[in-house]
Amino acid sequence: MHSAIAPIDIHVTGREALDERLEAAVKHLQEAAMRTGRHGILVTRNRAGSYTAALSDQVPFGLTRELVR
């Protein structure tokens, strides 16, 4: 990930909160990606209730991918 936009860490205990936080993070990152047109978005599940959303040069522009660790 090579971007000036910091990754967004998300820590939740419930599904509703997860959906809301992920949606907000992806929307924020989509706006940033539109400015450069060079990055996609990678959402990584680190463990139960812990996620990271970030711009990624490994994901094509216009796409959002998920990674489970």
C-alpha positions as CSV (number, residue, x, y, z in Angstrom):
1,M,0.0,0.0,0.0
2,H,1.6,3.2,-1.1
3,S,-0.6,6.1,-0.4
4,A,-0.7,9.4,1.5
5,I,-4.1,8.4,2.9
6,A,-3.7,6.5,6.2
7,P,-5.3,3.1,6.6
8,I,-8.5,3.1,8.7
9,D,-8.6,0.6,11.6
10,I,-12.1,-0.6,12.6
11,H,-12.8,-2.4,15.8
12,V,-16.4,-3.5,16.6
13,T,-18.3,-6.0,18.7
14,G,-21.6,-6.2,16.6
15,R,-22.6,-6.8,13.0
16,E,-24.6,-3.5,12.7
17,A,-21.7,-1.4,13.9
18,L,-19.4,-3.3,11.5
19,D,-21.6,-2.7,8.5
20,E,-21.8,1.1,9.4
21,R,-18.1,1.5,10.0
22,L,-17.0,-0.4,6.9
23,E,-19.4,1.5,4.7
24,A,-18.2,4.8,6.1
25,A,-14.5,3.8,5.7
26,V,-15.0,2.6,2.1
27,K,-16.9,5.7,1.1
28,H,-14.1,7.9,2.5
29,L,-11.4,5.9,0.7
30,Q,-13.5,5.9,-2.6
31,E,-13.4,9.7,-2.4
32,A,-9.6,9.7,-2.0
33,A,-9.2,7.1,-4.8
34,M,-11.1,9.3,-7.2
35,R,-8.6,12.1,-6.7
36,T,-5.7,10.0,-8.0
37,G,-7.4,7.3,-10.1
38,R,-4.6,4.9,-9.3
39,H,-5.7,2.8,-6.3
40,G,-8.3,0.4,-5.3
41,I,-9.5,-0.4,-1.8
42,L,-8.4,-3.4,0.3
43,V,-10.4,-4.4,3.4
44,T,-8.6,-6.8,5.6
45,R,-10.1,-8.9,8.3
46,N,-7.4,-9.2,10.9
47,R,-9.4,-11.2,13.4
48,A,-13.0,-11.2,14.7
49,G,-14.2,-7.6,15.1
50,S,-10.9,-6.1,13.8
51,Y,-10.6,-4.8,10.2
52,T,-8.3,-2.4,8.3
53,A,-9.5,-0.5,5.2
54,A,-6.9,1.1,3.0
55,L,-6.1,2.3,-0.5
56,S,-3.9,-0.3,-2.3
57,D,-1.9,-0.2,-5.4
58,Q,-2.3,-4.0,-5.5
59,V,-6.1,-3.5,-6.2
60,P,-7.1,-2.0,-9.5
61,F,-8.7,1.4,-9.4
62,G,-12.5,1.1,-9.1
63,L,-12.5,-2.2,-7.2
64,T,-12.8,-3.1,-3.5
65,R,-11.3,-6.4,-2.5
66,E,-11.5,-8.3,0.8
67,L,-8.7,-10.2,2.5
68,V,-9.1,-12.6,5.5
69,R,-6.0,-13.3,7.6
